[in-house]
Amino acid sequence: MSTNCIMPKKIVIFFLVTACFLLGTQHSYGQELIRTIDSLWSVYKSEKSDREQISLLNEISYTYRRVSPDSTMKYAYIALSRSQRLGDSEGMAIGYKNMGIAHYKFGSPSDTIVFYYNQAIVYAVLSEDYYTQAACYNNIALINIADLMYNQAIINLLKGVKIFDIHIKKENRLKALMISNLAGAYIEQGEIEKGIAKYELGIAMGDRLGEKSIRSIFVDELARAKMSLDRLEEAKKDIQQVIPLQNELADYESKVDALITLAEINSRQNDFELANKHGQEALALASERGFIRMRVLTLIQLVRIHKRQNNIKEAIRFAEEAEKASKARDYKKLEAEVIYLLSQLYAAQGSFSNAYQYLQEYETLRKDHTTESAKRMRAEQEAKYRVREREVQIENLRQQQQSQRERIRLLLIASLGFLILLLISIYLYLQKSRTTKALNEKNNALELAERELNERNQELKKYIASNLELENFAHLASHDLREPMRTIVSFSQLLERSTKNKLDTTEQEYLTFVQHGIKRIESLVNDLLAFSIVNNTKPTVKPIEVKAVIDQVIFDLQKLIVEKKVHLEINELPLKMKADKSRMYQLFQNLITNAIRYSKKHETPKIRIGSQIEKTHYHFYVADNGIGIDPEHYQHIFLLFKTLHNKSITHSSGIGLATCKKILEQHQGKIWLESTLGQGSTFHFTIAREPRNN
C-alpha cells in the first residue's frame, strides 16, 4: 500500500499537539470542558493582576477550541488587545497562537493561519516562551504537510525540535508528536530509513511518558514504511500488537488505518481469505464512523486484493464504488488512483474500449496534478522567502529590544542628573527673596495650565477608549452574530421546505421578505468581518503580479459578470508592485463589484481598469458607465455603513468602500471619486511604490 493515507491523519494530529487524547464519550468530555471553563472564569473574576487576567483569558480561549471556535476567536482577540496595550509579549504570543487555532477551525486560508502562528513566534522569542515557539513551528509544519510542502514542513519541525533540545531538555508529549510528524515528512520525501528511525524514536518517547495515543496514531504508519522495504513480518507484528491498544483508546480512525495495512500485508503474503476479512472489517468500521476518506482507501485495498486473486468482476464493483465516493468528496489523488485501477481491470477483462476511456481520464487528472505540483513548488519557494523574512524580523526585534534597554539606562542617568540640577536650581531660587512674588504668580499660572491639561487628558482618554471600543466592536460583533445567523438561515430554509405549496400569496411574500432580510444581514456580517480583519492586522507586503490578482477577481466574479453581460477593459498595469496580495484582491473585488452593482438597468455595463506610474506612487483607476454619484455623497461613501440611497441596490452593506480606504491607508495611498450623475463614476486610488512597514 502507498503512503497516501498518511497525510490526512496529520491534520488530526494538529488537535493533538496541545491537548490530551480524549477518552470516553463526547457528552462526558463536553461536560468536563464546561466545568473547566466555569472554574477558569471563577478564578478570572477574583484575579486583580492584569497579566494574570490575560493569561486566564488565553487559557479560556484555548479550552473553548473543541466546543466553540467562535469563543476561541473572541477571547483570544480580547487577550491579544489587552496584551498589546500592556506590552505583554508572552500574552501576545499565546493570543496570536490561539487566533491561528481559531482560524484553522474556521477553515481559513493557509496564509491567514500561518500569519498568526508567525506573529506568535515573534512575540514568543521576545518573551523567551520556548514551548509556544515549538508548538507554532509544529502547527505551521502541519499546514505545510496539508499543502504537500514536505521540505518546508521538515525545516519547521527541525526548528521546533531544536528549541526543545536547547531550551526544554525534558521529554514531553509535544516533542514526541513533532518527531513522529517529522518521520512522516521524511517518508513523503523518499527518505524511508530516516523516517522509520524517527517514528521509532517518537513512539518510544511516547511510551516512556505513558502517552499511549502516540503509539496508537503512528504505529500503522511505521508499519507501512517497513512494508515499503519488504519487512513484512515486522510490519505485521507491529499492527497486531497495536490494534488492542486502539480498541482500549477508542481510536477508531487509527484502527481503520491499521486494518487496511494488515489486509495489504496478508494480500502480499497470498493469504487472501484473511486479507479480505480484515478489509471488510475496515470498510464496516469506516462506514459506521463516517470516515469517508478512510472508506475510499479501504475500497482501493479491496480492489487490489481481488485483482491479485484475478477476481476481476468483484474488483470492478469495489473500484466503481470507490470512484463514486472519491468524486463526491473531490479526492483528486484517490480518484486518479481508482481510475487507473479501473483501466487495468477492464483491460484484464478484455473490455478495451472501457480501459482506453479510463486511461484517457487518468491522463487528464495526471496533467491537472502536475499543474498543482508546480503551484505547490512555487508556494514552497514563497514560504521559504517568508521564513527568511520572519527570521530577519525576529533579529531586528532582538536588536530593538537591546537598543531600547540601552536607551532606558541613558534616560535614567540623564533623569538623575536633571533631578540634581533641578534641586540645586530650586535651592538657589528660594534664596532670592526679591523674586518671591514673581514665583508665586508663575506657580498660579502653572496650576491653571495643569488643570486645563488634565481636563484635556481626560477628554483624550475618553476619545481613545471610544475608538478602541469601536475597533473591537466590529470584530466581536461579526463573530457573535455568526451563530444566530446560521440558526436563522437553517430554520427559514426548513420553514420554506415544510410550507411548500401551503402558503397563500401574502404569506409567501412575508417569507420572501424574511429571507431577503437574512441575506442582507449575512452580507453585512461578512463585510464587517472583512473590515475588522483589515483594520486589526498588519498587511504582508511583498512583490505581487497585479494582473494576476485582477484576473483572479474576474474569475471569481464570472457568474455575476456573465449574468450582467459586463464588458471589461483592462488597460496598462504595472507588471509587479509591493503590496499585500490578499488585500489587493479585496480592493479590486469591492470596486469591480460596486461598478456592476450600480450599473444602469437597460444598458450594458462597461468597466475600464488601468494605471500610470508616478514618482512615488502607482495611480490606478476603475471607471464605469453606471448611475453615477451626486457630489454631495463623495466623502460620505468612504465611511462605515454609508451607501447610496438607491432602492434597487439590495445587498450593499456600506462597508466595502470603507474597507478599500483602510487598505489604501495601510499602503500609504488614498482613494477619491470623480463622477457625473447619470453618466458613470471613476474611482482613483494610489499605492506607494515603496510602502513603509506599518
Secondary structure by P-SEA (a helix, b strand, c coil): ccccaaaaaaaaaccccccccccccaaaaaaaaaaaaaaaaaaaaacccaaaaaaaaaaaaaaaccccaaaaaaaaaaaaaaaaaaccaaaaaaaaaaaaaaaaaacccaaaaaaaaaaaaaaaaaacaaaaaaaaaaaaaaaaaaacaaaaaaaaaaaaaaaaacccccccaaaaaaaaaaaaaaaaacaaaaaaaaaaaaaaaaaaacaaaaaaccaaaaaaaaaaacaaaaaaaaaaaaaaaaaaacaaaaaaaaaaaaaaaaaaacaaaaaaaaaaaaaaaaaaacaaaaaaaaaaaaaaaaaaacaaaaaaaaaaaaaaaaaaacaaaaaaaaaaaaaaaaaaacaaaaaaaaaaaaaaaaaaaaaaaaaaaaaaaaaaaaaaaaaaaaaaaaaaaaaaaaaaaaaaaaaaaaaaaaaaaaaaaaacccaaaaaaaaaaaaaaaaaaaaaaaaaaaaaaaaaaaaaaaaaaaaaaaaaaaaaaaaaaaaaaaaacccccaaaaaaaaaaaaaaaaaaaaaaaaaaaaaaaccccccccccaaaaaaaaaaaaaaaaaaabbbbbbccccccccccaaaaaaaaaaaaaaaaaaccccccbbbbbcccccccbbbbbbbbcccccccccccccccccccccccccccccccaaaaaaaaaaaaccccccccccccbbbbbbbbbcccccc
